């Protein structure tokens, strides 16, 4: 217990895997994340457990899948986490930024919470005043928001891409990063080890970086979606309904079009990627503050995101689908002197598999019934006795995903199946021949046996998961 490191967990919101230069995407400007990749361990096939914020985060902070936690969509009640165990063991626990608990200010085990929620709150929590709102009030300013964006003559054509016009330090991600730096530099170091969760609200829409971050990307050639008639024809009805829904709505100030121009898609993606660069800059500031205050002498820094964003891939905007661009996200562990640098793990893992590592680093034993499986062997240069054969994700119907009762994904290295509850259709992809998931084979008789094999594996996982989690479920009764 004497050798317990400080643990810094950085979580972005809605960040795709293909947004870090060192992971093979040279159009990005991400020097600080590149440093974490070079000097840390990257899990190149890490998948979240849900296709929206709260369910994915509740899994990460409990070690269970959404069907166990009961947090199946945003605004489902979430009040419990393993942060309570860290706090009870002597860690001083601080949250700065987004967690997406509900209620928003649930203690969740933290000694201090500086809550900053979604940039564009419009449904649940619309009138909740977080630390970011208070900063605007103190400055006598009005936050950029949907009601104001709607007044722009080209609002619908922007696809959620705007320029931050207010003082830079009031941009949500700048504000969260600066607030975390201020805490680190100002607060006396706790007597015990520190656990800090820093939740950046971006690059979640609105895609609203200051102009200086967007300018280089607007001039740069970027990969843009290729969505053809055959892909659309093969898509299941729930996803076609999701496309139509977005085309008639403006969730998070992001309007959508079923037929966007290349110019629109380029601007949207440029603004999104610019927001990642802004976050990367603030991560550099955080690392500097940690070093100045001697936290980095014994610290583990973990970088993750809760899910990705289609950005027009597959004809869809945002999340609520099970494509890899949504479910596969960055996961990096950086701890110079503790774990070897430059490691890349290609095995399938679930993002919440980092939770047992955090408890083990704290000298605590993960609960025996956890669905999460520890990544510690990988960090130590070894391979676990039983690597995952499959990863899973779930997304229940909400006010946006309206065409199916629930989507449930099972994915191996070669195949992906998505079961659409209540519907006759679904999704099946040969990831070897079709890594872009553009040719849905669900209705192809030639692949009926493979579909049944994956459906059987999905059923076995679901039943076994309930059995393994029975003690955790009983604790709620």
QUIGI-V73430 format. One line per field, one symbol per residue. psi: psi as a letter, one per 30 degrees, with the letter a starting at -180 (. if undefined). Layout:
# QUIGI-V73430
psi: ???
This chain:
# QUIGI-V73430
psi: ffhjlkjjjkkljhklehgkefggiffkjieeeeeeeegakkjfhkklflgldeeeeeeegfgllefeffjflkgkkjgklfeeeeefffkjkkkjbkehljlegkegfkekkikjakeikfckgegkjaeeeeeeeffhlkkkleeeeffkfgefffhgjlkjflkeffkeeeeeeeeeeeeefekkklealkjkkjjkflgklkjhllefeeeeeffkklklkjjleeeeefkleeeeeeeeeefglhkhgjllkfilleeeeeeeeeeeeeeeeeeeeeeeeeeeeeeeggeffilkkkkllflakehfkggllbbglglefefklkjkkjikfekklgkkkflklkefffeeeeeeegglkkkfgkfkkkgeeefgglkleilkfllllkjlkafejfglekkkkkkafflkkjkjkflflakkkjfefiffhfjkgegjffgeeeeeeeeeeeeeeeeeeeefgeeeefff.
